[in-house]
């Protein structure tokens, strides 16, 4: 599962804007959002379905832009 997070300028925490099973769909959404508003930044994370000792999902950053 791939999660796309978008952070707007001046915002502390990024917003989750989509969850995808295909990396290409996640990249397409992130790049289209970046083209519309160049002040945002995005992060695509891959989740494995495992959780840490605090109950938070373990994820790996795949791409940032």
DRENTORKOL-3810 file (N, C-alpha, C; in nm, 4 decimals):
REM DRENTORKOL-3810
@n.u->0.0850; n.v->-0.1167; n.w->0.0000; ca.u->0.0000; ca.v->0.0000; ca.w->0.0000; c.u->0.0897; c.v->0.1230; c.w->0.0000
@n.u->0.0546; n.v->0.2198; n.w->-0.0838; ca.u->0.1302; ca.v->0.3438; ca.w->-0.0950; c.u->0.0420; c.v->0.4601; c.w->-0.0501
@n.u->0.0938; n.v->0.5415; n.w->0.0392; ca.u->0.0223; ca.v->0.6580; ca.w->0.0896; c.u->0.0885; c.v->0.7838; c.w->0.0359
@n.u->0.0059; n.v->0.8784; n.w->-0.0089; ca.u->0.0553; ca.v->1.0063; ca.w->-0.0587; c.u->0.0193; c.v->1.1138; c.w->0.0432
@n.u->0.1212; n.v->1.1827; n.w->0.0935; ca.u->0.1033; ca.v->1.2916; ca.w->0.1881; c.u->0.1442; c.v->1.4220; c.w->0.1225
@n.u->0.0670; n.v->1.5287; n.w->0.1469; ca.u->0.0971; ca.v->1.6603; ca.w->0.0916; c.u->0.1109; c.v->1.7579; c.w->0.2077
@n.u->0.2177; n.v->1.8362; n.w->0.2022; ca.u->0.2421; ca.v->1.9380; ca.w->0.3038; c.u->0.2410; c.v->2.0741; c.w->0.2367
@n.u->0.1544; n.v->2.1617; n.w->0.2850; ca.u->0.1452; ca.v->2.2963; ca.w->0.2315; c.u->0.2432; c.v->2.3862; c.w->0.3053
@n.u->0.2821; n.v->2.4933; n.w->0.2399; ca.u->0.3768; ca.v->2.5864; ca.w->0.2988; c.u->0.3196; c.v->2.6446; c.w->0.4282
@n.u->0.3994; n.v->2.6408; n.w->0.5355; ca.u->0.3566; ca.v->2.6921; ca.w->0.6647; c.u->0.2797; c.v->2.5912; c.w->0.7492
@n.u->0.2567; n.v->2.4742; n.w->0.6968; ca.u->0.1833; ca.v->2.3703; ca.w->0.7677; c.u->0.2824; c.v->2.2771; c.w->0.8358
@n.u->0.2513; n.v->2.2358; n.w->0.9595; ca.u->0.3435; ca.v->2.1512; ca.w->1.0343; c.u->0.3315; c.v->2.0040; c.w->0.9959
@n.u->0.2098; n.v->1.9515; n.w->0.9929; ca.u->0.1879; ca.v->1.8094; ca.w->0.9609; c.u->0.1312; c.v->1.7944; c.w->0.8213
@n.u->0.1790; n.v->1.6968; n.w->0.7455; ca.u->0.1239; ca.v->1.6739; ca.w->0.6112; c.u->-0.0131; c.v->1.6068; c.w->0.6177
@n.u->-0.0910; n.v->1.6268; n.w->0.5121; ca.u->-0.2238; ca.v->1.5660; ca.w->0.4996; c.u->-0.2158; c.v->1.4438; c.w->0.4094
@n.u->-0.2869; n.v->1.3383; n.w->0.4471; ca.u->-0.2996; ca.v->1.2191; ca.w->0.3637; c.u->-0.4019; c.v->1.2502; c.w->0.2546
@n.u->-0.3601; n.v->1.2386; n.w->0.1282; ca.u->-0.4507; ca.v->1.2700; ca.w->0.0177; c.u->-0.4903; c.v->1.1476; c.w->-0.0634
@n.u->-0.4239; n.v->1.0334; n.w->-0.0408; ca.u->-0.4625; ca.v->0.9143; ca.w->-0.1146; c.u->-0.3858; c.v->0.7907; c.w->-0.0731
@n.u->-0.4510; n.v->0.6756; n.w->-0.0904; ca.u->-0.3903; ca.v->0.5447; ca.w->-0.0655; c.u->-0.4051; c.v->0.4621; c.w->-0.1921
@n.u->-0.2958; n.v->0.4021; n.w->-0.2365; ca.u->-0.2958; ca.v->0.3290; ca.w->-0.3626; c.u->-0.2256; c.v->0.1957; c.w->-0.3467
@n.u->-0.2672; n.v->0.0990; n.w->-0.4261; ca.u->-0.1983; ca.v->-0.0296; ca.w->-0.4285; c.u->-0.0900; c.v->-0.0319; c.w->-0.5358
@n.u->-0.0953; n.v->0.0642; n.w->-0.6274; ca.u->0.0002; ca.v->0.0724; ca.w->-0.7374; c.u->0.0854; c.v->0.1984; c.w->-0.7214
@n.u->0.2169; n.v->0.1850; n.w->-0.7264; ca.u->0.3077; ca.v->0.2986; ca.w->-0.7095; c.u->0.2891; c.v->0.4016; c.w->-0.8211
@n.u->0.2590; n.v->0.3580; n.w->-0.9412; ca.u->0.2418; ca.v->0.4513; ca.w->-1.0535; c.u->0.1236; c.v->0.5449; c.w->-1.0316
@n.u->0.0149; n.v->0.4931; n.w->-0.9754; ca.u->-0.1004; ca.v->0.5775; ca.w->-0.9450; c.u->-0.0661; c.v->0.6816; c.w->-0.8392
@n.u->0.0118; n.v->0.6417; n.w->-0.7385; ca.u->0.0526; ca.v->0.7337; ca.w->-0.6332; c.u->0.1426; c.v->0.8439; c.w->-0.6884
@n.u->0.2362; n.v->0.8079; n.w->-0.7742; ca.u->0.3270; ca.v->0.9065; ca.w->-0.8338; c.u->0.2497; c.v->1.0017; c.w->-0.9250
@n.u->0.1566; n.v->0.9495; n.w->-1.0009; ca.u->0.0764; ca.v->1.0342; ca.w->-1.0905; c.u->-0.0030; c.v->1.1371; c.w->-1.0117
@n.u->-0.0656; n.v->1.0972; n.w->-0.9016; ca.u->-0.1405; ca.v->1.1919; ca.w->-0.8195; c.u->-0.0479; c.v->1.2972; c.w->-0.7606
@n.u->0.0637; n.v->1.2543; n.w->-0.7053; ca.u->0.1562; ca.v->1.3473; ca.w->-0.6405; c.u->0.2119; c.v->1.4489; c.w->-0.7402
@n.u->0.2507; n.v->1.4033; n.w->-0.8568; ca.u->0.3069; ca.v->1.4965; ca.w->-0.9550; c.u->0.2008; c.v->1.5911; c.w->-1.0110
@n.u->0.0782; n.v->1.5437; n.w->-1.0266; ca.u->-0.0274; ca.v->1.6334; ca.w->-1.0754; c.u->-0.0615; c.v->1.7398; c.w->-0.9717
@n.u->-0.0593; n.v->1.7033; n.w->-0.8438; ca.u->-0.0833; ca.v->1.8031; ca.w->-0.7389; c.u->0.0298; c.v->1.9051; c.w->-0.7343
@n.u->0.1526; n.v->1.8595; n.w->-0.7531; ca.u->0.2690; ca.v->1.9488; ca.w->-0.7533; c.u->0.2648; c.v->2.0443; c.w->-0.8725
@n.u->0.2163; n.v->1.9973; n.w->-0.9870; ca.u->0.2049; ca.v->2.0829; ca.w->-1.1047; c.u->0.1012; c.v->2.1926; c.w->-1.0844
@n.u->-0.0071; n.v->2.1611; n.w->-1.0123; ca.u->-0.1123; ca.v->2.2589; ca.w->-0.9867; c.u->-0.0681; c.v->2.3655; c.w->-0.8869
@n.u->0.0101; n.v->2.3252; n.w->-0.7861; ca.u->0.0542; ca.v->2.4182; ca.w->-0.6816; c.u->0.2001; c.v->2.3875; c.w->-0.6490
@n.u->0.2899; n.v->2.4690; n.w->-0.6995; ca.u->0.4334; ca.v->2.4422; ca.w->-0.6831; c.u->0.4846; c.v->2.4698; c.w->-0.5417
@n.u->0.4012; n.v->2.5280; n.w->-0.4534; ca.u->0.4460; ca.v->2.5574; ca.w->-0.3175; c.u->0.4322; c.v->2.4380; c.w->-0.2239
@n.u->0.3632; n.v->2.3334; n.w->-0.2677; ca.u->0.3454; ca.v->2.2159; ca.w->-0.1821; c.u->0.4622; c.v->2.1194; c.w->-0.1989
@n.u->0.4778; n.v->2.0324; n.w->-0.1018; ca.u->0.5726; ca.v->1.9224; ca.w->-0.1137; c.u->0.4963; c.v->1.7942; c.w->-0.0850
@n.u->0.5424; n.v->1.6854; n.w->-0.1444; ca.u->0.4732; ca.v->1.5578; ca.w->-0.1254; c.u->0.5710; c.v->1.4500; c.w->-0.0826
@n.u->0.5167; n.v->1.3498; n.w->-0.0158; ca.u->0.5920; ca.v->1.2326; ca.w->0.0251; c.u->0.5072; c.v->1.1103; c.w->-0.0058
@n.u->0.5691; n.v->1.0107; n.w->-0.0681; ca.u->0.5023; ca.v->0.8833; ca.w->-0.0940; c.u->0.5682; c.v->0.7798; c.w->-0.0048
@n.u->0.4879; n.v->0.7144; n.w->0.0778; ca.u->0.5374; ca.v->0.6129; ca.w->0.1707; c.u->0.4751; c.v->0.4781; c.w->0.1392
@n.u->0.5546; n.v->0.3733; n.w->0.1541; ca.u->0.5051; ca.v->0.2366; ca.w->0.1375; c.u->0.4865; c.v->0.1752; c.w->0.2759
@n.u->0.3671; n.v->0.1240; n.w->0.3016; ca.u->0.3400; ca.v->0.0580; ca.w->0.4292; c.u->0.3420; c.v->-0.0924; c.w->0.4092
@n.u->0.3928; n.v->-0.1614; n.w->0.5095; ca.u->0.4083; ca.v->-0.3070; ca.w->0.4979; c.u->0.2987; c.v->-0.3849; c.w->0.5695
@n.u->0.2166; n.v->-0.3166; n.w->0.6462; ca.u->0.1134; ca.v->-0.3853; ca.w->0.7222; c.u->0.1577; c.v->-0.4231; c.w->0.8621
@n.u->0.2823; n.v->-0.3924; n.w->0.8968; ca.u->0.3352; ca.v->-0.4193; ca.w->1.0302; c.u->0.3296; c.v->-0.2934; c.w->1.1153
@n.u->0.3298; n.v->-0.3121; n.w->1.2465; ca.u->0.3193; ca.v->-0.2006; ca.w->1.3399; c.u->0.4346; c.v->-0.2048; c.w->1.4389
@n.u->0.4737; n.v->-0.0848; n.w->1.4882; ca.u->0.5789; ca.v->-0.0794; ca.w->1.5892; c.u->0.5177; c.v->-0.0991; c.w->1.7284
@n.u->0.5981; n.v->-0.0872; n.w->1.8314; ca.u->0.5513; ca.v->-0.1132; ca.w->1.9677; c.u->0.4516; c.v->-0.0086; c.w->2.0166
@n.u->0.4412; n.v->0.1057; n.w->1.9486; ca.u->0.3451; ca.v->0.2101; ca.w->1.9855; c.u->0.2141; c.v->0.1985; c.w->1.9078
@n.u->0.2050; n.v->0.1010; n.w->1.8194; ca.u->0.0846; ca.v->0.0824; ca.w->1.7400; c.u->0.0823; c.v->0.1635; c.w->1.6122
@n.u->0.1929; n.v->0.2295; n.w->1.5795; ca.u->0.2020; ca.v->0.3085; ca.w->1.4577; c.u->0.2448; c.v->0.2175; c.w->1.3415
@n.u->0.1875; n.v->0.2380; n.w->1.2229; ca.u->0.2277; ca.v->0.1560; ca.w->1.1088; c.u->0.3719; c.v->0.1865; c.w->1.0678
@n.u->0.4443; n.v->0.0818; n.w->1.0314; ca.u->0.5817; ca.v->0.0981; ca.w->0.9849; c.u->0.5770; c.v->0.1277; c.w->0.8361
@n.u->0.6434; n.v->0.2362; n.w->0.7966; ca.u->0.6422; ca.v->0.2745; ca.w->0.6559; c.u->0.7813; c.v->0.3170; c.w->0.6105
@n.u->0.8009; n.v->0.3111; n.w->0.4799; ca.u->0.9273; ca.v->0.3479; ca.w->0.4175; c.u->0.8998; c.v->0.4553; c.w->0.3138
@n.u->0.9770; n.v->0.5635; n.w->0.3158; ca.u->0.9610; ca.v->0.6698; ca.w->0.2177; c.u->1.0125; c.v->0.6210; c.w->0.0829
@n.u->0.9275; n.v->0.6304; n.w->-0.0182; ca.u->0.9614; ca.v->0.5866; ca.w->-0.1529; c.u->1.0090; c.v->0.7049; c.w->-0.2382
@n.u->0.9367; n.v->0.8186; n.w->-0.2259; ca.u->0.9699; ca.v->0.9341; ca.w->-0.3093; c.u->0.9259; c.v->1.0622; c.w->-0.2400
@n.u->1.0045; n.v->1.1674; n.w->-0.2588; ca.u->0.9681; ca.v->1.3014; ca.w->-0.2105; c.u->0.9819; c.v->1.4001; c.w->-0.3245
@n.u->0.8996; n.v->1.5014; n.w->-0.3177; ca.u->0.9096; ca.v->1.6037; ca.w->-0.4226; c.u->0.8487; c.v->1.7332; c.w->-0.3800
END
